[in-house]
Amino acid sequence: MLVEAASPYDSAAQLSQLRKEERSLSVRRTRLHARIDFLRAGGHAGQSGETLEELVRQEKEISRQRRELHERIERLSAELAAGPRGS
């Protein structure tokens, strides 16, 4: 079975999508950091009832996802920079 390589256009589009996802995760992570800092400074959780522990857990999960995205972005960027294979 012959597997067709992704075109540079497809790879560039995928890279663009990954960067968009990374920006979205970064915004979510920044907001979580602000909420965590607020609670650590003596603020209260308010109506949501979120605990500091839950916010920290969410932040760790988002950070993990973001690191994985960074790795995928780096690999795809390197592949695009190397150009087409087998030419």
Protein Blocks (a to p, Z undefined) as FASTA:
>chain_A
ZZddddfklmmmmmmmmmmmmmmmmmmmmmmmmmmmmmmnopaebjnopafklmmmmmmm
mmmmmmmmmmmmmmmmmmmmnopehZZ
